[in-house]
Amino acid sequence: MQQFNIRFYQIPRWQLMLGAGFFIALLLALFIVTLGVFLLVLPVLVAAGALAYFFGGRPLKSQSNSYADVIEANYRVIEQKRFEKKRDE
């Protein structure tokens, strides 16, 4: 039967507090850097979005050309009986 040697390390309280302080400081620094980058990029994105909205994208449809998307076609209605008759032949 195998036996295991288990050792428990006791970390002093001041070391835990120091590690937690470093971790919180690192998170706070990352948050500040991320916020700074966001605040630098946000005006550029707003300006680019406004320019694209007002000057870019698809052209506006004029009132005289409002039926440009309509496709005209000739069609005929086939009755169900005639359709089945032709299919059987």
Secondary structure, 3 states (H helix, E strand, C coil): CCCCCCCCCCCCHHHHHHHHHHHHHHHHHHHHHHHHHHHHHHHHHHHHHHHHHHHCCCCCCCCCCCCCCCCCCCCCCCCHHHHHHHHHC
